[in-house]
Amino acid sequence: MDRAVDPVPLSVLLDSLGPGLDALELHVDKSDRRLCVMRGTEALRCYAVVLGGAPEGDKRMQGDRRTPEGRFTFRDKYPHREWHRFAWIDYPNAESRARFERRRASGEIPADADIGGEIGIHGVPEGMDVLITTGVDWTLGCIAMRNADLDEVYAVIVPGRTIVQIGP
């Protein structure tokens, strides 16, 4: 779905459908550069996103510019002076730590590598939606959205409860 095709704000759509926030999940499809608000298997709204500057594959270590893959929740959400708002994903979680340790033990990544962190969903500097609409991946591993789109999604994120599934 695109805002031009479906101009109904997510809050209005949710009011009409009546699901509680606990019934919602966010799904990020890295290959399609889309974040969808899901209720079960139904996509309620989808939004364009961009990713880390090296978007192929799972995040392996700090500095690789990859967006992690897996099932996460949110640690916190807050206004951000550069990125409008920030919804902090609980990366690294136990699953991503286990993958990191396997990669380090096998020599796939350096023994002194750091797993990284501070991954989230965020907006763009005011007036810079072009950073999203051009479709160029530029973050250090975060998921970036247009500010108006982020405002809609941000409202349904409940830290510690909302699930975000990030897939290839």
C-alpha positions in Angstrom: 0.0 0.0 0.0 1.1 3.5 -0.6 0.0 6.7 1.0 -1.3 8.0 -2.3 -3.4 4.9 -2.7 -4.5 4.6 0.9 -4.7 8.0 2.5 -6.6 6.8 5.5 -4.4 7.3 8.6 -3.5 4.2 10.5 -5.2 5.5 13.7 -8.5 5.8 11.8 -8.1 2.4 10.3 -7.4 0.9 13.7 -10.4 2.6 15.2 -12.6 1.1 12.5 -11.2 -2.4 12.9 -11.0 -2.3 16.7 -7.9 -4.4 17.3 -5.9 -3.7 20.5 -2.3 -2.7 20.2 -1.3 -6.1 21.4 -2.8 -7.7 18.3 -0.4 -5.8 16.1 3.1 -6.6 14.8 5.5 -4.8 12.5 7.1 -6.8 9.7 10.0 -5.4 7.7 10.7 -6.9 4.4 14.3 -5.9 3.6 14.1 -7.0 -0.1 11.0 -4.9 -0.8 12.0 -2.0 1.5 8.6 -2.1 3.2 7.5 -2.0 6.8 3.9 -3.3 7.3 1.7 -3.0 10.3 0.2 -6.5 10.6 -2.8 -7.9 12.4 -2.3 -11.7 12.1 -1.6 -12.3 8.4 -3.4 -9.1 7.3 -1.2 -6.1 6.4 -3.2 -3.1 7.6 -0.8 -0.5 6.2 2.7 -0.7 4.5 5.3 2.0 4.3 8.5 2.6 2.3 11.7 2.3 4.3 15.4 2.3 3.6 18.0 0.3 5.4 21.7 0.1 6.3 24.1 1.0 3.5 25.0 -2.8 3.1 21.4 -4.2 3.2 22.0 -7.8 2.1 22.2 -10.4 4.8 21.9 -10.3 8.6 23.9 -7.9 10.8 27.2 -9.6 11.6 29.0 -7.1 13.7 29.2 -3.4 14.6 30.2 -1.2 11.7 29.1 -3.6 8.9 26.2 -1.2 7.9 23.7 -4.1 7.8 20.2 -4.1 9.3 19.7 -7.1 11.6 17.3 -9.9 10.8 15.1 -11.7 13.3 12.3 -11.2 15.8 12.7 -8.3 18.2 10.7 -6.1 20.5 11.3 -2.5 21.4 13.4 -1.2 24.3 12.1 2.3 24.2 10.9 5.1 22.0 11.6 8.8 22.2 11.9 12.1 20.2 15.3 12.5 18.5 16.9 15.7 17.6 18.3 14.4 14.3 15.9 11.7 13.3 12.6 13.1 14.4 11.7 10.1 16.5 13.5 6.9 17.5 12.0 3.5 18.3 14.9 1.5 19.8 14.8 -2.2 18.8 16.1 -4.7 21.4 19.1 -5.7 19.1 21.1 -7.6 20.2 18.7 -10.1 21.7 19.5 -13.7 22.7 19.0 -15.0 19.2 21.3 -12.4 17.5 23.9 -12.8 20.2 24.0 -16.6 19.6 24.4 -16.1 15.8 27.2 -13.5 16.6 29.0 -15.9 18.9 28.8 -18.7 16.3 30.2 -16.4 13.6 33.0 -15.3 15.9 33.9 -18.9 16.9 34.0 -20.0 13.3 36.3 -17.2 12.3 33.7 -15.6 10.0 34.2 -12.4 11.8 37.2 -11.2 13.8 37.7 -12.5 17.4 37.7 -8.9 18.7 34.5 -7.9 16.8 31.7 -6.1 18.7 28.1 -7.0 18.1 26.9 -3.4 18.0 23.6 -2.0 19.1 21.5 1.2 19.0 19.5 -0.1 16.1 16.1 1.4 15.7 13.3 2.7 13.4 13.7 6.4 12.9 12.7 9.3 10.7 14.8 11.8 8.8 15.8 15.4 9.3 12.9 17.8 8.8 12.2 18.3 5.1 14.4 15.4 4.0 11.8 12.8 3.0 13.9 12.5 -0.2 16.2 10.3 1.8 13.4 7.7 1.8 11.7 8.4 -1.5 14.9 7.9 -3.5 15.1 4.4 -2.1 18.9 4.7 -1.4 20.0 2.7 1.7 22.1 5.0 3.8 21.7 4.3 7.5 24.3 2.5 9.7 21.9 -0.4 10.2 18.7 1.3 11.2 15.4 1.3 9.4 14.5 4.8 8.3 11.0 6.1 7.3 9.4 9.4 6.2 8.5 11.3 9.3 4.7 11.4 8.7 4.8 7.6 8.2 6.9 7.1 11.3 4.4 9.2 13.4 1.7 6.7 12.4 3.7 3.6 13.3 5.3 5.2 16.4 1.8 5.5 17.9 1.2 1.8 17.9 4.6 0.7 19.3 4.5 -0.4 22.9 8.0 -0.9 24.3 8.6 -4.4 25.6 5.5 -5.7 23.9 5.3 -4.8 20.2 7.0 -7.4 18.0 9.1 -6.4 14.9 10.0 -9.1 12.5 12.8 -8.2 10.2 13.3 -10.5 7.3 15.4 -10.8 4.2 
